[in-house]
């Protein structure tokens, strides 16, 4: 399961993480998160349950659209 750029709101993030964790436990589903380092993800306790599997440089237009964030990350939920 892959979630891309969906952790921009703390309440929504928590709902997604709860649901995805249940899917992982019940079905063994692997869960990945793509995110450019938004605060609701990096400042959350969920960050301790993620391991980085890939890092990408954002294009110049993405950097502008994302308030100076420069990288995109793919994390695996442990």
PDB file of N, CA, C and O in Angstrom:
ATOM      1  N   UNK A   1       0.851  -1.144   0.000  1.00  0.00           N
ATOM      2  CA  UNK A   1       0.000   0.000   0.000  1.00  0.00           C
ATOM      3  C   UNK A   1       0.912   1.227   0.000  1.00  0.00           C
ATOM      4  O   UNK A   1       1.881   1.285   0.757  1.00  0.00           O
ATOM      5  N   UNK A   2       0.602   2.200  -0.846  1.00  0.00           N
ATOM      6  CA  UNK A   2       1.413   3.413  -0.935  1.00  0.00           C
ATOM      7  C   UNK A   2       0.529   4.638  -0.723  1.00  0.00           C
ATOM      8  O   UNK A   2      -0.504   4.799  -1.372  1.00  0.00           O
ATOM      9  N   UNK A   3       0.955   5.493   0.195  1.00  0.00           N
ATOM     10  CA  UNK A   3       0.299   6.779   0.430  1.00  0.00           C
ATOM     11  C   UNK A   3       1.251   7.865  -0.047  1.00  0.00           C
ATOM     12  O   UNK A   3       2.388   7.940   0.420  1.00  0.00           O
ATOM     13  N   UNK A   4       0.804   8.698  -0.964  1.00  0.00           N
ATOM     14  CA  UNK A   4       1.652   9.740  -1.517  1.00  0.00           C
ATOM     15  C   UNK A   4       1.182  11.123  -1.135  1.00  0.00           C
ATOM     16  O   UNK A   4       0.076  11.531  -1.491  1.00  0.00           O
ATOM     17  N   UNK A   5       2.020  11.847  -0.409  1.00  0.00           N
ATOM     18  CA  UNK A   5       1.767  13.251  -0.063  1.00  0.00           C
ATOM     19  C   UNK A   5       0.411  13.438   0.622  1.00  0.00           C
ATOM     20  O   UNK A   5      -0.343  14.353   0.291  1.00  0.00           O
ATOM     21  N   UNK A   6       0.117  12.565   1.572  1.00  0.00           N
ATOM     22  CA  UNK A   6      -1.174  12.625   2.261  1.00  0.00           C
ATOM     23  C   UNK A   6      -1.043  12.987   3.739  1.00  0.00           C
ATOM     24  O   UNK A   6      -2.042  13.005   4.458  1.00  0.00           O
ATOM     25  N   UNK A   7       0.158  13.272   4.194  1.00  0.00           N
ATOM     26  CA  UNK A   7       0.364  13.522   5.614  1.00  0.00           C
ATOM     27  C   UNK A   7       0.525  15.009   5.898  1.00  0.00           C
ATOM     28  O   UNK A   7       1.423  15.415   6.636  1.00  0.00           O
ATOM     29  N   UNK A   8      -0.339  15.807   5.317  1.00  0.00           N
ATOM     30  CA  UNK A   8      -0.285  17.267   5.452  1.00  0.00           C
ATOM     31  C   UNK A   8      -1.153  17.778   6.588  1.00  0.00           C
ATOM     32  O   UNK A   8      -1.067  18.954   6.942  1.00  0.00           O
ATOM     33  N   UNK A   9      -1.984  16.927   7.168  1.00  0.00           N
ATOM     34  CA  UNK A   9      -2.887  17.318   8.245  1.00  0.00           C
ATOM     35  C   UNK A   9      -2.771  16.292   9.378  1.00  0.00           C
ATOM     36  O   UNK A   9      -2.903  15.094   9.130  1.00  0.00           O
ATOM     37  N   UNK A  10      -2.528  16.736  10.606  1.00  0.00           N
ATOM     38  CA  UNK A  10      -2.322  15.785  11.708  1.00  0.00           C
ATOM     39  C   UNK A  10      -3.503  14.833  11.941  1.00  0.00           C
ATOM     40  O   UNK A  10      -3.284  13.644  12.173  1.00  0.00           O
ATOM     41  N   UNK A  11      -4.724  15.315  11.886  1.00  0.00           N
ATOM     42  CA  UNK A  11      -5.875  14.434  12.123  1.00  0.00           C
ATOM     43  C   UNK A  11      -6.021  13.400  11.015  1.00  0.00           C
ATOM     44  O   UNK A  11      -6.258  12.222  11.283  1.00  0.00           O
ATOM     45  N   UNK A  12      -5.880  13.841   9.778  1.00  0.00           N
ATOM     46  CA  UNK A  12      -5.962  12.933   8.642  1.00  0.00           C
ATOM     47  C   UNK A  12      -4.820  11.926   8.692  1.00  0.00           C
ATOM     48  O   UNK A  12      -5.023  10.740   8.431  1.00  0.00           O
ATOM     49  N   UNK A  13      -3.629  12.392   9.025  1.00  0.00           N
ATOM     50  CA  UNK A  13      -2.454  11.515   9.174  1.00  0.00           C
ATOM     51  C   UNK A  13      -2.747  10.413  10.181  1.00  0.00           C
ATOM     52  O   UNK A  13      -2.485   9.240   9.914  1.00  0.00           O
ATOM     53  N   UNK A  14      -3.286  10.782  11.331  1.00  0.00           N
ATOM     54  CA  UNK A  14      -3.559   9.789  12.373  1.00  0.00           C
ATOM     55  C   UNK A  14      -4.576   8.752  11.917  1.00  0.00           C
ATOM     56  O   UNK A  14      -4.430   7.566  12.212  1.00  0.00           O
ATOM     57  N   UNK A  15      -5.608   9.195  11.199  1.00  0.00           N
ATOM     58  CA  UNK A  15      -6.606   8.257  10.675  1.00  0.00           C
ATOM     59  C   UNK A  15      -5.969   7.271   9.699  1.00  0.00           C
ATOM     60  O   UNK A  15      -6.227   6.069   9.763  1.00  0.00           O
ATOM     61  N   UNK A  16      -5.143   7.783   8.804  1.00  0.00           N
ATOM     62  CA  UNK A  16      -4.483   6.930   7.817  1.00  0.00           C
ATOM     63  C   UNK A  16      -3.552   5.934   8.497  1.00  0.00           C
ATOM     64  O   UNK A  16      -3.569   4.745   8.181  1.00  0.00           O
ATOM     65  N   UNK A  17      -2.744   6.420   9.427  1.00  0.00           N
ATOM     66  CA  UNK A  17      -1.778   5.547  10.106  1.00  0.00           C
ATOM     67  C   UNK A  17      -2.504   4.453  10.881  1.00  0.00           C
ATOM     68  O   UNK A  17      -2.084   3.296  10.860  1.00  0.00           O
ATOM     69  N   UNK A  18      -3.577   4.806  11.556  1.00  0.00           N
ATOM     70  CA  UNK A  18      -4.347   3.811  12.307  1.00  0.00           C
ATOM     71  C   UNK A  18      -4.874   2.728  11.360  1.00  0.00           C
ATOM     72  O   UNK A  18      -4.700   1.536  11.612  1.00  0.00           O
ATOM     73  N   UNK A  19      -5.515   3.152  10.276  1.00  0.00           N
ATOM     74  CA  UNK A  19      -6.085   2.205   9.313  1.00  0.00           C
ATOM     75  C   UNK A  19      -4.999   1.345   8.663  1.00  0.00           C
ATOM     76  O   UNK A  19      -5.150   0.129   8.546  1.00  0.00           O
ATOM     77  N   UNK A  20      -3.911   1.979   8.245  1.00  0.00           N
ATOM     78  CA  UNK A  20      -2.828   1.252   7.580  1.00  0.00           C
ATOM     79  C   UNK A  20      -2.161   0.259   8.530  1.00  0.00           C
ATOM     80  O   UNK A  20      -1.784  -0.838   8.118  1.00  0.00           O
ATOM     81  N   UNK A  21      -2.016   0.640   9.791  1.00  0.00           N
ATOM     82  CA  UNK A  21      -1.430  -0.262  10.787  1.00  0.00           C
ATOM     83  C   UNK A  21      -2.312  -1.491  10.975  1.00  0.00           C
ATOM     84  O   UNK A  21      -1.808  -2.608  11.092  1.00  0.00           O
ATOM     85  N   UNK A  22      -3.603  -1.291  11.003  1.00  0.00           N
ATOM     86  CA  UNK A  22      -4.537  -2.421  11.121  1.00  0.00           C
ATOM     87  C   UNK A  22      -4.424  -3.345   9.909  1.00  0.00           C
ATOM     88  O   UNK A  22      -4.438  -4.566  10.061  1.00  0.00           O
ATOM     89  N   UNK A  23      -4.312  -2.779   8.716  1.00  0.00           N
ATOM     90  CA  UNK A  23      -4.159  -3.595   7.506  1.00  0.00           C
ATOM     91  C   UNK A  23      -2.857  -4.382   7.545  1.00  0.00           C
ATOM     92  O   UNK A  23      -2.804  -5.541   7.133  1.00  0.00           O
ATOM     93  N   UNK A  24      -1.828  -3.750   8.036  1.00  0.00           N
ATOM     94  CA  UNK A  24      -0.528  -4.405   8.138  1.00  0.00           C
ATOM     95  C   UNK A  24      -0.604  -5.584   9.107  1.00  0.00           C
ATOM     96  O   UNK A  24      -0.092  -6.666   8.821  1.00  0.00           O
ATOM     97  N   UNK A  25      -1.249  -5.364  10.258  1.00  0.00           N
ATOM     98  CA  UNK A  25      -1.358  -6.420  11.265  1.00  0.00           C
ATOM     99  C   UNK A  25      -2.249  -7.567  10.786  1.00  0.00           C
ATOM    100  O   UNK A  25      -1.893  -8.734  10.947  1.00  0.00           O
ATOM    101  N   UNK A  26      -3.388  -7.248  10.207  1.00  0.00           N
ATOM    102  CA  UNK A  26      -4.367  -8.268   9.817  1.00  0.00           C
ATOM    103  C   UNK A  26      -3.964  -9.055   8.571  1.00  0.00           C
ATOM    104  O   UNK A  26      -4.181 -10.263   8.490  1.00  0.00           O
ATOM    105  N   UNK A  27      -3.373  -8.353   7.602  1.00  0.00           N
ATOM    106  CA  UNK A  27      -3.138  -8.978   6.301  1.00  0.00           C
ATOM    107  C   UNK A  27      -1.663  -9.044   5.895  1.00  0.00           C
ATOM    108  O   UNK A  27      -1.335  -9.585   4.839  1.00  0.00           O
ATOM    109  N   UNK A  28      -0.787  -8.504   6.717  1.00  0.00           N
ATOM    110  CA  UNK A  28       0.627  -8.493   6.363  1.00  0.00           C
ATOM    111  C   UNK A  28       0.966  -7.517   5.256  1.00  0.00           C
ATOM    112  O   UNK A  28       2.002  -7.640   4.603  1.00  0.00           O
ATOM    113  N   UNK A  29       0.089  -6.544   5.046  1.00  0.00           N
ATOM    114  CA  UNK A  29       0.278  -5.556   3.984  1.00  0.00           C
ATOM    115  C   UNK A  29       1.492  -4.685   4.261  1.00  0.00           C
ATOM    116  O   UNK A  29       1.643  -4.160   5.364  1.00  0.00           O
ATOM    117  N   UNK A  30       2.345  -4.531   3.280  1.00  0.00           N
ATOM    118  CA  UNK A  30       3.454  -3.591   3.414  1.00  0.00           C
ATOM    119  C   UNK A  30       2.908  -2.190   3.147  1.00  0.00           C
ATOM    120  O   UNK A  30       2.124  -1.984   2.221  1.00  0.00           O
ATOM    121  N   UNK A  31       3.331  -1.234   3.965  1.00  0.00           N
ATOM    122  CA  UNK A  31       2.818   0.129   3.877  1.00  0.00           C
ATOM    123  C   UNK A  31       3.985   1.075   3.628  1.00  0.00           C
ATOM    124  O   UNK A  31       4.982   1.061   4.350  1.00  0.00           O
ATOM    125  N   UNK A  32       3.841   1.905   2.580  1.00  0.00           N
ATOM    126  CA  UNK A  32       4.854   2.895   2.225  1.00  0.00           C
ATOM    127  C   UNK A  32       4.212   4.276   2.195  1.00  0.00           C
ATOM    128  O   UNK A  32       3.034   4.431   1.873  1.00  0.00           O
ATOM    129  N   UNK A  33       5.019   5.267   2.539  1.00  0.00           N
ATOM    130  CA  UNK A  33       4.559   6.658   2.565  1.00  0.00           C
ATOM    131  C   UNK A  33       5.534   7.491   1.743  1.00  0.00           C
ATOM    132  O   UNK A  33       6.740   7.466   1.990  1.00  0.00           O
ATOM    133  N   UNK A  34       5.008   8.233   0.761  1.00  0.00           N
ATOM    134  CA  UNK A  34       5.817   9.186   0.012  1.00  0.00           C
ATOM    135  C   UNK A  34       5.496  10.578   0.524  1.00  0.00           C
ATOM    136  O   UNK A  34       4.328  10.962   0.589  1.00  0.00           O
ATOM    137  N   UNK A  35       6.512  11.330   0.886  1.00  0.00           N
ATOM    138  CA  UNK A  35       6.287  12.655   1.482  1.00  0.00           C
ATOM    139  C   UNK A  35       7.538  13.516   1.311  1.00  0.00           C
ATOM    140  O   UNK A  35       8.655  13.000   1.366  1.00  0.00           O
ATOM    141  N   UNK A  36       7.363  14.822   1.103  1.00  0.00           N
ATOM    142  CA  UNK A  36       8.524  15.700   0.951  1.00  0.00           C
ATOM    143  C   UNK A  36       9.058  16.248   2.277  1.00  0.00           C
ATOM    144  O   UNK A  36       9.844  17.196   2.275  1.00  0.00           O
ATOM    145  N   UNK A  37       8.648  15.673   3.395  1.00  0.00           N
ATOM    146  CA  UNK A  37       9.147  16.128   4.694  1.00  0.00           C
ATOM    147  C   UNK A  37       8.251  17.144   5.374  1.00  0.00           C
ATOM    148  O   UNK A  37       8.732  18.016   6.098  1.00  0.00           O
ATOM    149  N   UNK A  38       6.956  17.036   5.144  1.00  0.00           N
ATOM    150  CA  UNK A  38       6.016  17.960   5.780  1.00  0.00           C
ATOM    151  C   UNK A  38       6.027  17.783   7.298  1.00  0.00           C
ATOM    152  O   UNK A  38       6.232  16.678   7.801  1.00  0.00           O
ATOM    153  N   UNK A  39       5.807  18.880   8.018  1.00  0.00           N
ATOM    154  CA  UNK A  39       5.871  18.860   9.478  1.00  0.00           C
ATOM    155  C   UNK A  39       4.929  17.848  10.126  1.00  0.00           C
ATOM    156  O   UNK A  39       5.336  17.197  11.088  1.00  0.00           O
ATOM    157  N   UNK A  40       3.677  17.678   9.646  1.00  0.00           N
ATOM    158  CA  UNK A  40       2.823  16.684  10.303  1.00  0.00           C
ATOM    159  C   UNK A  40       3.381  15.262  10.264  1.00  0.00           C
ATOM    160  O   UNK A  40       2.940  14.406  11.031  1.00  0.00           O
ATOM    161  N   UNK A  41       4.336  15.003   9.388  1.00  0.00           N
ATOM    162  CA  UNK A  41       4.975  13.696   9.380  1.00  0.00           C
ATOM    163  C   UNK A  41       6.261  13.708  10.196  1.00  0.00           C
ATOM    164  O   UNK A  41       6.435  12.868  11.078  1.00  0.00           O
ATOM    165  N   UNK A  42       7.152  14.634   9.923  1.00  0.00           N
ATOM    166  CA  UNK A  42       8.470  14.596  10.567  1.00  0.00           C
ATOM    167  C   UNK A  42       8.433  14.957  12.048  1.00  0.00           C
ATOM    168  O   UNK A  42       9.327  14.562  12.797  1.00  0.00           O
ATOM    169  N   UNK A  43       7.421  15.696  12.484  1.00  0.00           N
ATOM    170  CA  UNK A  43       7.318  16.060  13.902  1.00  0.00           C
ATOM    171  C   UNK A  43       6.376  15.144  14.675  1.00  0.00           C
ATOM    172  O   UNK A  43       6.045  15.418  15.828  1.00  0.00           O
ATOM    173  N   UNK A  44       5.951  14.067  14.046  1.00  0.00           N
ATOM    174  CA  UNK A  44       5.005  13.139  14.651  1.00  0.00           C
ATOM    175  C   UNK A  44       5.729  11.945  15.256  1.00  0.00           C
ATOM    176  O   UNK A  44       6.833  11.600  14.834  1.00  0.00           O
ATOM    177  N   UNK A  45       5.108  11.320  16.239  1.00  0.00           N
ATOM    178  CA  UNK A  45       5.684  10.101  16.811  1.00  0.00           C
ATOM    179  C   UNK A  45       5.695   8.959  15.788  1.00  0.00           C
ATOM    180  O   UNK A  45       6.460   8.005  15.932  1.00  0.00           O
ATOM    181  N   UNK A  46       4.859   9.054  14.768  1.00  0.00           N
ATOM    182  CA  UNK A  46       4.849   8.042  13.712  1.00  0.00           C
ATOM    183  C   UNK A  46       6.212   7.953  13.031  1.00  0.00           C
ATOM    184  O   UNK A  46       6.585   6.895  12.523  1.00  0.00           O
ATOM    185  N   UNK A  47       6.940   9.034  13.017  1.00  0.00           N
ATOM    186  CA  UNK A  47       8.258   9.086  12.360  1.00  0.00           C
ATOM    187  C   UNK A  47       9.177   7.993  12.898  1.00  0.00           C
ATOM    188  O   UNK A  47      10.019   7.476  12.164  1.00  0.00           O
ATOM    189  N   UNK A  48       9.022   7.641  14.169  1.00  0.00           N
ATOM    190  CA  UNK A  48       9.855   6.595  14.769  1.00  0.00           C
ATOM    191  C   UNK A  48       9.540   5.208  14.227  1.00  0.00           C
ATOM    192  O   UNK A  48      10.336   4.283  14.385  1.00  0.00           O
ATOM    193  N   UNK A  49       8.383   5.061  13.589  1.00  0.00           N
ATOM    194  CA  UNK A  49       7.968   3.777  13.031  1.00  0.00           C
ATOM    195  C   UNK A  49       8.220   3.693  11.527  1.00  0.00           C
ATOM    196  O   UNK A  49       7.765   2.754  10.874  1.00  0.00           O
ATOM    197  N   UNK A  50       8.937   4.662  10.979  1.00  0.00           N
ATOM    198  CA  UNK A  50       9.221   4.702   9.545  1.00  0.00           C
ATOM    199  C   UNK A  50      10.710   4.531   9.290  1.00  0.00           C
ATOM    200  O   UNK A  50      11.547   5.058  10.024  1.00  0.00           O
ATOM    201  N   UNK A  51      11.021   3.792   8.246  1.00  0.00           N
ATOM    202  CA  UNK A  51      12.409   3.689   7.811  1.00  0.00           C
ATOM    203  C   UNK A  51      12.488   4.161   6.362  1.00  0.00           C
ATOM    204  O   UNK A  51      11.647   3.805   5.536  1.00  0.00           O
ATOM    205  N   UNK A  52      13.496   4.956   6.068  1.00  0.00           N
ATOM    206  CA  UNK A  52      13.649   5.519   4.730  1.00  0.00           C
ATOM    207  C   UNK A  52      14.121   4.444   3.759  1.00  0.00           C
ATOM    208  O   UNK A  52      15.095   3.735   4.016  1.00  0.00           O
ATOM    209  N   UNK A  53      13.405   4.336   2.626  1.00  0.00           N
ATOM    210  CA  UNK A  53      13.810   3.372   1.595  1.00  0.00           C
ATOM    211  C   UNK A  53      14.262   4.046   0.304  1.00  0.00           C
ATOM    212  O   UNK A  53      14.888   3.407  -0.542  1.00  0.00           O
ATOM    213  N   UNK A  54      13.948   5.345   0.144  1.00  0.00           N
ATOM    214  CA  UNK A  54      14.389   6.075  -1.054  1.00  0.00           C
ATOM    215  C   UNK A  54      14.298   7.574  -0.802  1.00  0.00           C
ATOM    216  O   UNK A  54      13.448   8.046  -0.048  1.00  0.00           O
ATOM    217  N   UNK A  55      15.193   8.307  -1.451  1.00  0.00           N
ATOM    218  CA  UNK A  55      15.208   9.769  -1.384  1.00  0.00           C
ATOM    219  C   UNK A  55      15.410  10.299  -2.796  1.00  0.00           C
ATOM    220  O   UNK A  55      16.251   9.803  -3.545  1.00  0.00           O
ATOM    221  N   UNK A  56      14.624  11.316  -3.149  1.00  0.00           N
ATOM    222  CA  UNK A  56      14.687  11.888  -4.492  1.00  0.00           C
ATOM    223  C   UNK A  56      14.787  13.408  -4.395  1.00  0.00           C
ATOM    224  O   UNK A  56      14.212  14.015  -3.491  1.00  0.00           O
ATOM    225  N   UNK A  57      15.514  14.020  -5.320  1.00  0.00           N
ATOM    226  CA  UNK A  57      15.524  15.474  -5.437  1.00  0.00           C
ATOM    227  C   UNK A  57      14.231  15.912  -6.108  1.00  0.00           C
ATOM    228  O   UNK A  57      13.831  15.337  -7.120  1.00  0.00           O
ATOM    229  N   UNK A  58      13.579  16.921  -5.553  1.00  0.00           N
ATOM    230  CA  UNK A  58      12.376  17.464  -6.181  1.00  0.00           C
ATOM    231  C   UNK A  58      12.759  18.342  -7.364  1.00  0.00           C
ATOM    232  O   UNK A  58      13.835  18.941  -7.385  1.00  0.00           O
ATOM    233  N   UNK A  59      11.877  18.411  -8.338  1.00  0.00           N
ATOM    234  CA  UNK A  59      12.105  19.317  -9.463  1.00  0.00           C
ATOM    235  C   UNK A  59      11.994  20.756  -8.961  1.00  0.00           C
ATOM    236  O   UNK A  59      11.460  21.001  -7.880  1.00  0.00           O
ATOM    237  N   UNK A  60      12.492  21.690  -9.736  1.00  0.00           N
ATOM    238  CA  UNK A  60      12.436  23.097  -9.336  1.00  0.00           C
ATOM    239  C   UNK A  60      11.003  23.569  -9.118  1.00  0.00           C
ATOM    240  O   UNK A  60      10.733  24.293  -8.160  1.00  0.00           O
ATOM    241  N   UNK A  61      10.085  23.171  -9.989  1.00  0.00           N
ATOM    242  CA  UNK A  61       8.690  23.600  -9.817  1.00  0.00           C
ATOM    243  C   UNK A  61       8.074  23.003  -8.546  1.00  0.00           C
ATOM    244  O   UNK A  61       7.279  23.662  -7.876  1.00  0.00           O
ATOM    245  N   UNK A  62       8.432  21.778  -8.217  1.00  0.00           N
ATOM    246  CA  UNK A  62       7.942  21.173  -6.970  1.00  0.00           C
ATOM    247  C   UNK A  62       8.516  21.891  -5.753  1.00  0.00           C
ATOM    248  O   UNK A  62       7.824  22.065  -4.749  1.00  0.00           O
ATOM    249  N   UNK A  63       9.769  22.304  -5.839  1.00  0.00           N
ATOM    250  CA  UNK A  63      10.373  23.038  -4.727  1.00  0.00           C
ATOM    251  C   UNK A  63       9.601  24.331  -4.467  1.00  0.00           C
ATOM    252  O   UNK A  63       9.341  24.682  -3.316  1.00  0.00           O
ATOM    253  N   UNK A  64       9.240  25.028  -5.525  1.00  0.00           N
ATOM    254  CA  UNK A  64       8.470  26.266  -5.388  1.00  0.00           C
ATOM    255  C   UNK A  64       7.098  25.970  -4.786  1.00  0.00           C
ATOM    256  O   UNK A  64       6.653  26.670  -3.877  1.00  0.00           O
ATOM    257  N   UNK A  65       6.429  24.935  -5.291  1.00  0.00           N
ATOM    258  CA  UNK A  65       5.091  24.576  -4.819  1.00  0.00           C
ATOM    259  C   UNK A  65       5.087  24.054  -3.384  1.00  0.00           C
ATOM    260  O   UNK A  65       4.045  24.062  -2.728  1.00  0.00           O
ATOM    261  N   UNK A  66       6.229  23.605  -2.895  1.00  0.00           N
ATOM    262  CA  UNK A  66       6.309  23.005  -1.562  1.00  0.00           C
ATOM    263  C   UNK A  66       7.102  23.854  -0.576  1.00  0.00           C
ATOM    264  O   UNK A  66       7.757  23.327   0.323  1.00  0.00           O
ATOM    265  N   UNK A  67       7.038  25.156  -0.749  1.00  0.00           N
ATOM    266  CA  UNK A  67       7.615  26.093   0.224  1.00  0.00           C
ATOM    267  C   UNK A  67       9.058  25.795   0.597  1.00  0.00           C
ATOM    268  O   UNK A  67       9.430  25.868   1.768  1.00  0.00           O
ATOM    269  N   UNK A  68       9.868  25.460  -0.393  1.00  0.00           N
ATOM    270  CA  UNK A  68      11.285  25.290  -0.150  1.00  0.00           C
ATOM    271  C   UNK A  68      11.727  23.882   0.199  1.00  0.00           C
ATOM    272  O   UNK A  68      12.925  23.649   0.360  1.00  0.00           O
ATOM    273  N   UNK A  69      10.805  22.931   0.324  1.00  0.00           N
ATOM    274  CA  UNK A  69      11.227  21.555   0.552  1.00  0.00           C
ATOM    275  C   UNK A  69      11.974  21.093  -0.697  1.00  0.00           C
ATOM    276  O   UNK A  69      11.562  21.412  -1.813  1.00  0.00           O
ATOM    277  N   UNK A  70      13.048  20.360  -0.527  1.00  0.00           N
ATOM    278  CA  UNK A  70      13.915  20.033  -1.660  1.00  0.00           C
ATOM    279  C   UNK A  70      13.997  18.549  -1.996  1.00  0.00           C
ATOM    280  O   UNK A  70      14.498  18.186  -3.061  1.00  0.00           O
ATOM    281  N   UNK A  71      13.521  17.701  -1.123  1.00  0.00           N
ATOM    282  CA  UNK A  71      13.625  16.251  -1.317  1.00  0.00           C
ATOM    283  C   UNK A  71      12.253  15.606  -1.195  1.00  0.00           C
ATOM    284  O   UNK A  71      11.357  16.128  -0.532  1.00  0.00           O
ATOM    285  N   UNK A  72      12.112  14.484  -1.836  1.00  0.00           N
ATOM    286  CA  UNK A  72      10.962  13.609  -1.654  1.00  0.00           C
ATOM    287  C   UNK A  72      11.463  12.312  -1.056  1.00  0.00           C
ATOM    288  O   UNK A  72      12.515  11.807  -1.448  1.00  0.00           O
ATOM    289  N   UNK A  73      10.721  11.775  -0.119  1.00  0.00           N
ATOM    290  CA  UNK A  73      11.151  10.584   0.588  1.00  0.00           C
ATOM    291  C   UNK A  73      10.104   9.487   0.474  1.00  0.00           C
ATOM    292  O   UNK A  73       8.904   9.759   0.417  1.00  0.00           O
ATOM    293  N   UNK A  74      10.566   8.266   0.443  1.00  0.00           N
ATOM    294  CA  UNK A  74       9.677   7.112   0.545  1.00  0.00           C
ATOM    295  C   UNK A  74      10.074   6.383   1.825  1.00  0.00           C
ATOM    296  O   UNK A  74      11.230   6.012   2.029  1.00  0.00           O
ATOM    297  N   UNK A  75       9.066   6.193   2.677  1.00  0.00           N
ATOM    298  CA  UNK A  75       9.270   5.557   3.975  1.00  0.00           C
ATOM    299  C   UNK A  75       8.484   4.267   4.040  1.00  0.00           C
ATOM    300  O   UNK A  75       7.416   4.159   3.437  1.00  0.00           O
ATOM    301  N   UNK A  76       8.997   3.292   4.761  1.00  0.00           N
ATOM    302  CA  UNK A  76       8.263   2.044   5.011  1.00  0.00           C
ATOM    303  C   UNK A  76       7.821   2.045   6.464  1.00  0.00           C
ATOM    304  O   UNK A  76       8.614   2.318   7.365  1.00  0.00           O
ATOM    305  N   UNK A  77       6.536   1.734   6.685  1.00  0.00           N
ATOM    306  CA  UNK A  77       5.991   1.653   8.029  1.00  0.00           C
ATOM    307  C   UNK A  77       6.411   0.331   8.656  1.00  0.00           C
ATOM    308  O   UNK A  77       6.171  -0.738   8.095  1.00  0.00           O
ATOM    309  N   UNK A  78       7.034   0.414   9.814  1.00  0.00           N
ATOM    310  CA  UNK A  78       7.502  -0.797  10.513  1.00  0.00           C
ATOM    311  C   UNK A  78       6.475  -1.261  11.516  1.00  0.00           C
ATOM    312  O   UNK A  78       6.688  -2.262  12.200  1.00  0.00           O
TER     313      UNK A  78
END
